[in-house]
C-alpha cells in the first residue's frame, strides 16, 4: 500500500475499479486508498462497493482480513445517512 501514499492515485484506481466491473481486489485498493488519504468526500464510492460486496460476497465481510473495509463501509453509510446499510 505504500506506493499509494504518494501522489494522487485516485483517478487510476477509480478507472481500474470501473474497468474491472466492481472487482473485489480493485475495490479493496480503492477503499483502502480513500480511507488512508481521508478522502471521506467519496463516501458514495465506498458505500457502493460495500453494497456490492454485501450482495455478492457477504462472507468477505466477516473475514478478519477485510474487517477494516467493513468499518469503512459502515462510516460511509452513516455519512450518507443510509441507516439500513449501516
TORNU-521419 format. One line per 2 residues: number of its first residue (from 1); their letters; for each residue x, y, z of C-alpha. Coordinates in steps of 0.02 Angstrom, whole numbers, plus 50000, padded with zeros to 5 digits. Example, Ala and Ser with C-alpha at 12.3 -4.5 7.8 and 13.67 -1.06 7.14 Angstrom:
BEGIN
1	as	50615,49775,50390 | 50684,49947,50357 .
END
This chain:
BEGIN
1	xx	50000,50000,50000 | 50148,50116,50022 .
3	xx	50154,50162,49838 | 49977,50228,49854 .
5	xx	50026,50351,49989 | 50121,50460,49867 .
7	xx	50037,50565,49735 | 49857,50564,49680 .
9	xx	49815,50385,49635 | 49627,50413,49640 .
11	xx	49599,50432,49452 | 49696,50274,49408 .
13	xx	49618,50172,49550 | 49444,50230,49503 .
15	xx	49471,50186,49320 | 49541,50015,49369 .
17	xx	49390,49984,49480 | 49264,50034,49347 .
19	xx	49353,49933,49211 | 49353,49779,49323 .
21	xx	49163,49787,49337 | 49174,49811,49525 .
23	xx	49310,49681,49550 | 49342,49645,49733 .
25	xx	49530,49673,49732 | 49514,49836,49635 .
27	xx	49375,49896,49751 | 49478,49849,49903 .
29	xx	49626,49951,49839 | 49512,50100,49804 .
31	xx	49429,50095,49977 | 49598,50074,50064 .
33	xx	49667,50223,49967 | 49517,50332,50009 .
35	xx	49523,50283,50193 | 49711,50308,50204 .
37	xx	49704,50479,50125 | 49550,50537,50221 .
39	xx	49450,50552,50061 | 49283,50541,50151 .
41	xx	49206,50654,50020 | 49196,50495,49916 .
43	xx	49081,50404,50036 | 48965,50360,49892 .
45	xx	49103,50258,49808 | 49144,50168,49969 .
47	xx	48962,50128,50005 | 48931,50074,49825 .
49	xx	49072,49947,49840 | 49012,49895,50013 .
51	xx	48837,49861,49948 | 48910,49763,49802 .
53	xx	49014,49656,49921 | 48868,49630,50040 .
55	xx	48755,49573,49898 | 48881,49467,49803 .
57	xx	49014,49407,49927 | 48943,49427,50103 .
59	xx	49068,49302,50175 | 49207,49428,50141 .
61	xx	49127,49549,50265 | 49154,49427,50408 .
63	xx	49334,49386,50356 | 49455,49460,50484 .
65	xx	49574,49507,50342 | 49444,49627,50273 .
67	xx	49373,49691,50438 | 49440,49865,50409 .
69	xx	49338,49876,50248 | 49179,49837,50343 .
71	xx	49217,49983,50457 | 49240,50098,50306 .
73	xx	49075,50038,50232 | 48989,50075,50398 .
75	xx	49059,50252,50409 | 49015,50287,50228 .
77	xx	48836,50229,50258 | 48824,50343,50410 .
79	xx	48896,50490,50313 | 48764,50464,50178 .
81	xx	48626,50435,50307 | 48596,50260,50239 .
83	xx	48550,50187,50408 | 48483,50024,50334 .
85	xx	48654,49987,50260 | 48746,50047,50416 .
END
